[in-house]
Amino acid sequence: MPWRPVNPASVQGEVYVLHFDRPFGHARHYIGWGRNAKDRIAAHRAGRGSRLMSVIREAGIGFRVAAIMPGTRELERRLKNRGGGARSCPICHEESCSSMQ
């Protein structure tokens, strides 16, 4: 069988949703992907990994891990394209459901 390059969008890893403790401008969430989400999230906590997460840290804004799920970069892109991390955030869904009661 001939060698074929791997499509990076199909590499299995973990997709994660981070929920900011307070909004930063319009941003309240970060959706990311990594082969190991815990390592990637640790990099974000240290201010490395993405520009937004670096700026969030510099602004003194904390975050909670809202979700980690198995997936590919393709899934990460689909979630981002749906428009808004709140749609993928269990914390936001929990808060909106409790405010309805």
Secondary structure, DSSP 8 states (H G I E B T S, - for coil): -------GGG--EEEEEEEEEEEETTEEEEEEEESSHHHHHHHHHTT-S-HHHHHHHHTT--EEEEEEEEE-HHHHHHHHHTS-GGGG-HHHHHHHHHHH-
